């Protein structure tokens, strides 16, 4: 018995550290240099530094954490990256796990589908209108590559 075609899970959320003024300033400086350090959350352990996946097919999103609890209202999306396009938004987007990661949160780190990725792009653009064109370019570049590969 088959469950039908497997749902694409091309996109990923990465943890960028705590939401502090110094960390956000550091991320902005790293973004100007073209490289942002990534972290990976491990349950019941401190995050450890890892490199982002190099063979990802989808958009890589980055989030930061306010406070110590691991609930949705503690996490904010601040970055979208695809290919050479890399956007660090000035206004963080509060994460809604069901809407933004197919309900998976940020642990593991999650892979999620196109609907959640499009929601993230649209929601980021809505509260960061000055970055709308860059965010839309990321989405269109991903769609072009995805459709060319299918």
N, C-alpha and C positions, 0 to 999 in steps of 0.2 A: 504494500500500500504506500502511495506517495502523498506527500503533503503539498505538491505543486512546486513551482520554481522557487529556488532559494532567494530570499530578499537580499538585495545588495546592502552591504554594510561598509561602504567605502570611506566614511568620514570618521574622524577621531577627535576626542577632547583630551588635552594635556594640561596638567597642573603646572602653573608658573610660580607658585609660592604664595606667601602671605600678602594680604593687601595692606601694605604700609606705604607711607609717602616715599621712603627710601627705595623700597622695592619697585614701585611704579616708576620712579625717576630712573632707576637702573635699567628697567625694561625698555623705557623710551630711549635711553642712551644706546643700549644694545641694538635696538631696532634701527637706529640711525647707522650703525656699523654693519647692519645686514645679518646679524646673528643673535638670536635670543636663546638663552640657556633654558632647557626644559627639565622638569622634574616629573617624577612618577609617584603617585600616592600608593603606599602599601598599607593595607589595613593593619591597625595596631602597631605600626612602626612609623618612624619619621620618614619623610620623603627622601629619596636619594636621587642624585643627578643622573640623567640618562640622555642620550642623544635622541632627537626625533627620528621617527621611522623614515628611511630614505626611499622606500619603494611603495609608499602610500599612493593609492589611486584617487583618493578623495581630498577634501579640504581638511586641513589641520586647524582646529580651534584651540585657543588657550584661555584658561580661567585662573582666577586668583581667589583666595579665601579670606574672608573676614571672620575673626574669632576662631575658636577651637572646635566648635561643634561641626559635625559632618552632615548637615542638613542642607536642602536646596537653597534656603534663603541665605546661607553663608557663602555661596559661590557666585562669582560674577565673571562673565565672558568678556575678554578685552582684546582678543586677537583672532584674526582669520588669515590663513596662509594657504596659497595654492601656487605651485611653481615658483616663479620669481616675484609674484605679487604677495605682499605681506602687509597687513593693516593692523596697527595697534590703535584702537579707538580711544578717544579722550574720555568718553562717558561709559563706564562699565555697565553691562547688561545683567540684571539679576537672572539667575538661571532657574528655569522651570523644567525639571527633569523630564516630565511627560512630553512637553512640547519640544525640548531642545536635544534630548539624547535617547529618544524612543523609550523613555522611562527608566533608563539604566543608571542615571547619576553620572559620577565621574570616576568611580572606582574601577580599576582593572587594567588600564583605562578603556572606556567603552568605545566600541565601533557602532555607528548608527547610520541610518538610511538617508536618502535624499530629502524626504519630507522634513525631518528634523533639521538637516543642514540648511534647507531653504528657509525654514522658520528662523534659524539663528541669523542668517544673512539679512532677512527682512527686518527682524527685530533690532539688530545692531544698526542697520541703516536708518531705521525710524528714530532712534534716540541719538544718532550721530549723523545728521544730514550732511555735514561737511565731508564725510567719508563714503557717502552713498555710491558715487560713481566707481570708486575703487572696489567696494564690496560687490557691486553688480558685475564688475569686470571679472572678479574671482569666480562668481557663480557661472557666468557665461563661458569662461575658459574651462572650467570643470565639465560643463555640459558638452562643450565641443569635443573634448578629449574622450569623455565617456561614450558619446555617440559614435565617434570615429572608431573606438575599440570594440564596440558591440557587433 
